[in-house]
Amino acid sequence: MARKAQKRIKHVPQRTCIGCRSVLSKREMIRIVRTPQGITIDPTGRADGRGAYLHNIRSCWEQAVKGPINNALKVELTASDKARLAEFMTTLPEGTPLQDGQTKTDEVEGTAS
């Protein structure tokens, strides 16, 4: 008897945000990499070096810079590294991560007169 062809379920790599400790797919996170040149943001997710993942939300980045990033990358951040991360952080939206991978942004609703 011939076996019936079954669709293969593609494996989706999961990563943990070092800021809020929630798990999401690798593609939804931003990777930070420790390289010999220092700490860099890795938009491709393929750069060589020790990496850590964060949401694209400022609150997660602020939490990570306070301490978990040092442990995750196994290095103490230099002043230039902190400045580079702070510069990138300013481009990120405000908000808080939700459990299902969605984000809740802090929007101010205008009042109609």
Secondary structure, DSSP 4 states (H G I P E B T S, - for coil): -PPPP-PPPPP--EEEBTTT--EEEGGGSEEEEEETTEEEEESSS--SSEEEEE-SSHHHHHHHHTTHHHHHHTSPPPHHHHHHHHHHHTTSPP-EE-TTS-EE--PPPPPP-
